[in-house]
Amino acid sequence: MKSESDGTTASNVELSNEDPITGEPGSHPIGTGLGAALGGALAGAVTGTLAGPIGTVVGTIAGGVAGAYAGKAIAENVDPTVETAYWRDAYEDRPYYSDDYSYEDYEPAYRSGWETYEPDLNWRERELDARSRWEAEGGATTMTWDQAKLAAEDAYGRINERASNKPL
């Protein structure tokens, strides 16, 4: 559906992850920050081991920059607000849906699926991490993993599909 004001489609706006302040596409402060922190810590530790204290500082800076770009790239594929809205509307139409469960029962499984997404890994490689995240978020209080994993896999697959079809 085209917007009359700017000619963009809903799916293009949804995929752009616009910064709420500047309106620029591709803003992902959480993913960028996490990538910078994790990448910087790893690179700093490795470099520091090889080159001493100065190497730790240089490695942390270089790793932080590289990690920020990696974190942003992963975060660009996931907008939790969009995912939550999508699954809240779509969950009852999924083949695994049971009217014994509400959206709130399925939601930890969906979240664990989209939050464990990694572009270079398939669902089988990420399922154990998704299950751990689902359990940590209290998913096991309402259903078993066998009941929840199809929802988690569904969410993982949606992100994978959107990432592979994202316009350049």
ABEGO torsion letter per residue (X at the ends): XBBAAAGBBAAAAAAAGBBAAAGBBGBBAAAAAAAAAAAAAAAAAAAAAAAEAAAAAAAAAAAAAAAAAAAAAAAAABBAAAAAAAAAAAAAABAABBAABBAAAAAAAAAAAAAABBAABBAAAAAAAAAAAAAAAGAAAABBAAAAAAAAAAAAAAAAAAAAABBX
